[in-house]
Structure formats: C-alpha cells, structure tokens
Amino acid sequence: MDLKIKEKYLLAGKIGKNALNYAQSLIEPGALFYDVAEKTEQYIKDNGAVPSFPVNLSINNEAAHYTPFEGDKKKFKTGDLVKVDLGAMVDGYMSDNATTVEVGNTGKYSDLIDATREALNAAIKILRPMVNIYRIGEEIENAIDAYGFKPVKNLGGHGINRYDLHSEIFIPNYNDGNDETIKTEKAIAIEPFASTGIGMIHNGPLGNIYIIDDTKVRDKNEMIYKNFNTIPFAERWLAKITPEYKKYINKTMQNRYVSGFPILKEHNKSMIAQSEHTILILNDEIIVTTK
C-alpha cells in the first residue's frame, strides 16, 4: 500500500476511535440524540477529517441506520441499549467503528455487549492474508454462542475503498461456508452483532440516512454530490445547505438518484449489541486502525 494512503487510513482510524470515545461520553439519560450526533460529527471535523457517514444511534432492537433528523427531540432513556456507529474520512479514506452503550449503566446487558467485543477480538486474532472468510465468521459465531446469544446472520463486515464504505467482500457473523480468502493491501471492517432474539434483522422505516447512486452522477456540481460525494449523508446535513431539503430529497428519490437506508431491526422484544473495528490487511502486517 502506498505510504501516503496508509497514513490517511491511520489518521482516519485515530480520529474515528477518538470520536467514538467522545460520543460515548455524551450519552446519558435525558441527552438528545440530535446533540450527540451533531457534537460528535463536529468533533470529527475539528480534528482534521469529515464523517465517513452520519453518526448512527440505534437503540434496543435496532441494529443500525438511525440518525436523528433536523429538529429531532428524541432523548436517551435509562436502560436503552445504544449502538454507536461512526467513522472519519481523510481524503476519501475511511474508518468505521462501533460500540454499544447501556444508558445509565444498569448492567443488564453487559454479557450481550461483552459477547460482541470478544467475538471481534477473536476474529481479529486469526486475521492474516489468505485466511478463509468463513473462518472469520466461525470465530465470531463461536464467541457469541458461548454467551448464549445469536449472531445476526444477515449483517456483517465489509471491505472499505476510497469513497466506498461497503465494497467488495462481505464478512459474515457466522460460518457461511464462504471459502474466499482475505486479500492483501486492503482495508476491511469487522462488525459482530449479537442478539437476544433469533439473529435475523428486517427493514423498518427509513432512518434519515441517504446515498447517491454513483452510476447516475453526471453533474459534479450537483448539490448532494458536490457536498457529500458518494458517501452516505444525513437529512440534517442537507438541511444546513438548503431550506428546501425535504423537497430535494423527495425529488431525488423519485428519480432514483438517491436512495434511503431503512432502520435494521430485530423483533420487538429482542436486544442487539455491536462492536466494530477497521483493519488494514497488508503484506507484512495487520493494523487495527481504530484501536
């Protein structure tokens, strides 16, 4: 990997890790989702990067894809299980990391949170060039099973390329039999999800996060592309650019230039935890950029 590119990945990882720690410090009973997201994204900018995607603050049976909308008054409550998922981007090179916070530190879901952390560590421990993808999933599944929970089988890790957060490979949270191998000189994210439910998510309503269909970009000065390139963006980001943001999103979705991310949910009585790191797989070393 080119040294300058490697340095950008490392800087993005460092800022992303620090931003995740900062976000956790803001989450407490009564805090606004909006304030946590806005302050954390500003922290990323103040430290020399931009967000890789909107800060995700998904609670309880939600696994991913909720970010507050403009003017959102939603507050954290004691006992909420919050998946905090965020990243930093430097010149298009991104980090992606996540953790789970139990609001009020009641300790009710400590084992569930620990299961994802241990699963992530177990997966990273066996990482090396040319390791079979199913082996990574197997390590994750075994660690989560040992705690008596279910890995979420239809979510997983992914490759990361420049301006492309979810690229190429899919890294499962269980042994899916995929004998493809991890290639070198690549960035990947591994993100175990553990559930008290059946371990399958479904699409809920949209979570205020959108993305351009990059195959339809014709005008590099078009508002969304000019400001966000091909990374996911939040409704509230667009609200800071134009007062007509809702009409603009509706219009671009109607012509399929933009699509929305649904909130990913388990059944109502289940709880989900997540842990995630970004890793560089190089010829001569494995680097966890967000550790």
N, C-alpha and C positions, 0 to 999 in steps of 0.2 A: 504494500500500500504506500502510495506517495506520502512522504513525511508531512507535508502541509495538510493533506486530507486527514491523516491520522491525528494531527494536532487539533484540527477542528472538531473531530469526533470526541476527542478527550475533553476539550473545553466545553462542548455541548453537554457531555456527561457530568462534568463537575457542576456546572450551573444547574442542570436538571436535578441532581442529587440535593444540592443546597435549597433549591426551590421547593422540593418535596418536603424537606425538613421544616422549612418556613411555613408551608401550607398547614402542616400538622399542628404547628404552634398556634394557629389561628382558630382551629376548630374546637369549639366549646359550646355547651348548652346556651341557646339564645343567639348565637352568631348567625349572621346572614350568609347564605350560600353565595350571594352576589358579591359580598365584601371579600370573602375568602378567595374566590376566583379572580376578581379584579386585582386585589393586592398581590396575589401570587404571580399573575401574569406581568404586572408592573415590576415585580422583583426580578423576573427573568430579563426584562428589557433593561432595567437599571444595571444589570451585571454583564451586559455586553452581548446578549442574544435576543431572540424572539421566541415566543412559544412554538413548539412543533405542532401543536393542536390546542384547542380550548381545554382548560383545566376541567377534567371530569370529576364530578362529585356525586357518585351514585350510591344510593343507600339501601340497606337491608336486602331485599330480594332482587334488587337491580345489580347487574354485573358491570354495566358500562353505558356510556354515551349520554349521561345527563350533565349539562352545563346550564347555569342559570341564564334566564332571558333578561333583556333590558327591563329594569324596574322590578325584578323578581324579589318578593318579600319572604320567600321560604326560609325557615330557620332550622338549625340543628336542634335535636332534642336528645336528652339523656337516653342512652341505650341504642341510638342509631348506629348502625354499622356502615361506615363510610369508606368506599373505595376512592382513594385519591390517586388519580392517574394523570400524569403530565409529562412534558418534555421541553427541552430547549433546542433551538436550532441556530447554528452558526454557518452562514453562507450556504444554507441548504442541507448541511449535515446535521443529523438529528440524534437526540437521545429520547428515550421513552422509559419511564419508571413509575412504579406504583407501590402503594402500601395500603393497609386497611387500619382505620382508626375507629375505636369504640368510644362514642361520645360519652363523657362522664366517667370513663374508665371503670365501668361496673365489673369487668372481668368475666362477664357471662359468656363471651365468645372468644376468650383467649386461646383455647385449643384450636378453634377454627382458623384464627389468624396464624398461629404457630404452624399449623399444617401447611399453609401456603409458603411460609418462609422456609421451612425445612425442605419442601418439595423443590423450591427454587435453588436452594443451596446444593441439593443432591443432583439436580440437573447440571448445574454449572461444574460440579466436581468431575463429571465424566466427559466434559466438552473437550474435544480435540478435532483437528482436521480429519475428515472422512468418517467420523462416527455416524452410525445409522440413526436416522431421525426417530425411528420407533424406540430406540434405546433411551432417548431423552424423555419421551412420553412415558416409558415404562418406569423410570426413576420417579417422575412426578406422581404417577398413579400409585406406586407403592408407598410413597411417603404420605400421601393423603389418606389412602386406605388404612394405614397404620393408626391413624387418629379416629377412624370410624366414620369418615365423611366420604363424599363422592367428588371425584374430579369432574369439572364441567367439560363434557366431551365435545361440544360444538363451539368451543372457544379455544384459542391457543396463541402461541407466539408466532413471530413473523420475521422476514428479512426487512432491512431498512436500507434504502438507497437515497441518494440526494433528491430532496423534494418529494420523496415517495416513502411514506411512513409504513405502508404494508406492501412489501414487494416479494416476489418470487416464492420463497419457501413458506410452508405452514408447519409450525412445531406443535404437535398435539399435546394434550394434557393426560394422555393415556397411550398405551401400546396399540397403535392402529395398524401395525404391520408394515408401515412405510419403510422400505429398506433403502430409500435415497440417503445420500450422505451429506454432511455439512461441508460446504466448500470453504476454501481459504480466501483471505483478503476480503472478508465480508463483515458487515455489521448485522447482528440479529438481536431480537428481543425475545426473552423467555418469560412467560407470564402465567403461572399456575393460578387457577381459580378452584376453590373448594366450596362445596355446597352441603347444607344440611338436608337438601331435597334430593331429587332424582338425578341431578347433574346434567340437566339439559335446559338451555335457555330458549326463549322465543322473543319475537319482536313485539315491543309495545309501541306507544305513541312516539312521535319524533322528540328528540332531546335537545333541540335548539342548536344542533351542530350540522354543518353542511359542507359539501365539497364540489368542486368543479369537475366535470367530465373533461379530462385534459385532451381527449381526442377532438373536442369541439372548439378548442381555443383557436380563434382566428385573429382576434384583435388583442395585442399585448397591452394595450392601453385601456381595455375594458376594466371597469371599476373593481370587480372581485379579483380578477387575475393580477391586475397591477398591484393590489394591496396584499394579497394572500398567496399568489402563485397557485400551486396545485395542492397545498396543504389544507386540511380541514379548518374551517373557520366558524366562529360563533355568530349567532344573530346579533348579539350585543356589540361585536366588533364592527359589523356593518352599520349599526345604529350610530356609531361615532363618526361615520363618513357621510351618511345621507339621512335626512329625516324621513325619507320615503323608503326606508329599508325593508319594511314588510311587503310593500307593493313590489319592490325589486326582487325579493326572494321568491314571491309568488310567481312573478313573470318568468324568472329564470328557471324555476322548477317546472312550469308549464311547458316550456320549450326544451326541457330535459338537459339544459346546460348545467344545472345544479341539481344535486340530489341530497336528501336529508338522511341523517343517521337515526334509526329508531333506538329507543332505550331497550337494552337487552335485559330480559327479566326471567327469573325462575318463577315457580308457582308462589302464591301469595304468602304462604306460611314458612317458606324456606329463607335461609340467610346465606349470603355469599361473601367470601373473603378473597382477596387477590394480593399477590406480590409480583414484582416485575423488575428486571434489570436489562440494560442494554450491554451487549458484549461484542467486542471485536475479535473475530477469528482470524488470526494472522498466521503466516507460515511458521513463525518461530515463537509465538506467544499467544496466550488468551488473556484479554484485558476486559475486565468488567468496568465500563466507563462510568457507571452510576453508583459505584460502591464507595 
